[in-house]
Amino acid sequence: MTLNIIIPPRAAFDFGHILGYLERSGNECLYRIENHTITKLIPLLNDRVLIQAASQPDGSLVIQCPALKEPPDAAYSNAIAAYVRNWFDMDRDLRPFLAMAAQDAVLAGAARRFAGLRIVGIDDLFEALCWGIMGQQINLAFAYTLKRRFVERYGAYAEWNGERYWAFPAPRDIASIGHAELRDMQFTGRKAEYVIGVAQLMAEGGLSRERLLALEDWAAIEQALIRIRGIGPWTANYVLMRCLRMPAAFPIDDVGLHNALKHALGRDAKPTVAEIKSLSEPWGDWKAYATFYLWRLLY
């Protein structure tokens, strides 16, 4: 069923840069990008729906639901639009960040090249935590391999035009599996424990996005995340950036950030953590966006 859901143009928003970020791995299993259009199976009102998003010449986004047999009602359409706006952080006014970055010696190059890029969100807290755990101490390519194995073994999917579109597994589907199943997919023993432990915590109701967002500020949320076994400062700040949308989050120990700063500064050696703290002071509460833009220099 073809029905266009239109999201009007936003200032300082560039869908092309967002697609450029999302295309960084050919092994992604949770969406497909073809002809400047992204197709993804999303959770919606206790259901799942396949959506396609593309940009129009005026900068608006047009969303379609190609697999639906009947037109979605207003509530369904509004929920789809809200999901996409959150996914691409469209409701944030990015102009103050870009103005600051243009005057910052470290950020100016990235801000000029990628102006309009938004932090692409991970709506599902369990997915964000698992992705952070999977990525610990391995290269990005192998992290994508682990995710694909995990999703295609435990996730749900919808079929359309002869292709399967996957959804990330729910905590309840992982909470009762054995560690050996994940080790068979080349998870380390520790990562298997961490992923299953997070799944159990969420399935039992002890952890949720809503409970975290009810805390007073991002620092309190960071501490709550760090108390979870397997979640250190890097993973906590990654989740704060990508899932909980905290622009002041800062994964200061991130290797990719260090390499990006080395590149931006034109140096042979990475800056020290102490130097990064000094360099980042002017970024204020935009450290998450500064990090995201610097990461884009690497690929």
JOMOWO-V620947 format. One record per backbone hydrogen bond with DSSP energy under -1.0 kcal/mol. CO is the residue of the C=O (numbers start at 1). NH is the residue of the N-H. E is the energy in kcal/mol with one decimal. If there is no record, write none. Layout:
# JOMOWO-V620947
((CO;NH;E) (CO;NH;E))
This chain:
# JOMOWO-V620947
((5;63;-2.7) (7;61;-2.3) (14;18;-1.4) (15;19;-2.6) (16;20;-2.0) (17;21;-1.9) (18;22;-2.4) (19;23;-1.5) (21;24;-1.6) (32;39;-2.9) (34;37;-1.3) (37;34;-2.4) (38;53;-2.4) (39;32;-2.1) (40;51;-2.8) (42;49;-2.3) (44;47;-1.1) (47;44;-3.3) (49;42;-2.8) (51;40;-2.3) (52;64;-2.4) (53;38;-2.3) (54;62;-2.9) (56;59;-2.6) (60;56;-2.8) (61;7;-2.7) (62;54;-1.7) (63;5;-2.6) (64;52;-2.4) (65;68;-1.3) (73;77;-2.7) (74;78;-2.7) (75;79;-2.1) (76;80;-2.1) (77;81;-2.4) (78;82;-2.3) (79;83;-2.2) (80;84;-2.3) (81;85;-2.6) (82;86;-2.2) (83;87;-2.8) (84;88;-2.2) (85;90;-2.9) (86;89;-1.3) (87;121;-3.5) (89;92;-1.1) (94;98;-2.3) (95;99;-2.4) (96;100;-2.2) (97;101;-3.1) (98;102;-2.0) (100;103;-1.1) (101;104;-1.4) (104;108;-2.4) (107;111;-2.9) (108;112;-2.1) (109;113;-2.1) (110;114;-2.5) (114;117;-2.6) (116;14;-2.5) (124;128;-2.4) (125;129;-2.6) (126;130;-2.7) (127;131;-2.9) (128;132;-2.1) (129;133;-2.4) (130;134;-3.3) (131;135;-1.8) (133;136;-1.4) (135;138;-1.1) (139;143;-1.8) (140;144;-2.1) (141;145;-1.5) (142;146;-2.5) (143;147;-2.3) (144;148;-2.5) (145;149;-2.3) (146;150;-2.4) (147;151;-3.1) (148;152;-2.7) (150;154;-2.2) (151;155;-2.8) (156;167;-2.8) (158;165;-2.9) (160;163;-1.8) (163;160;-2.4) (165;158;-2.1) (170;173;-1.3) (171;174;-1.3) (171;175;-2.2) (174;177;-1.5) (178;181;-1.1) (179;183;-2.2) (180;184;-2.1) (182;187;-2.2) (183;186;-1.8) (188;192;-2.4) (189;193;-2.1) (190;194;-2.7) (191;195;-2.7) (192;196;-2.2) (193;197;-2.5) (194;198;-2.5) (195;199;-2.2) (196;200;-2.5) (197;201;-2.3) (198;202;-2.5) (199;203;-2.8) (200;204;-2.0) (201;206;-2.1) (202;205;-1.1) (208;212;-1.9) (209;213;-2.6) (210;214;-1.1) (212;215;-1.7) (217;221;-1.9) (218;222;-2.6) (219;223;-2.0) (220;224;-2.0) (221;225;-2.3) (222;226;-2.4) (223;227;-1.3) (225;228;-1.8) (228;231;-2.2) (232;236;-2.7) (233;237;-2.4) (234;238;-2.1) (235;239;-2.4) (236;240;-2.3) (237;241;-2.2) (238;242;-2.8) (239;243;-2.2) (239;244;-2.2) (240;246;-2.9) (242;122;-2.4) (246;249;-1.8) (247;288;-2.9) (250;252;-2.1) (251;254;-2.2) (254;258;-2.0) (255;259;-2.5) (256;260;-2.5) (257;261;-2.5) (258;262;-2.2) (259;263;-2.1) (260;264;-3.1) (261;265;-2.5) (262;267;-2.4) (272;276;-2.4) (273;277;-2.3) (274;278;-1.6) (275;279;-3.1) (276;280;-2.2) (280;283;-1.5) (281;284;-1.4) (283;286;-2.3) (286;290;-2.6) (287;291;-2.5) (288;292;-2.4) (289;293;-2.5) (290;294;-2.2) (291;295;-2.5) (292;296;-1.2) (294;297;-1.5) (295;298;-2.1))
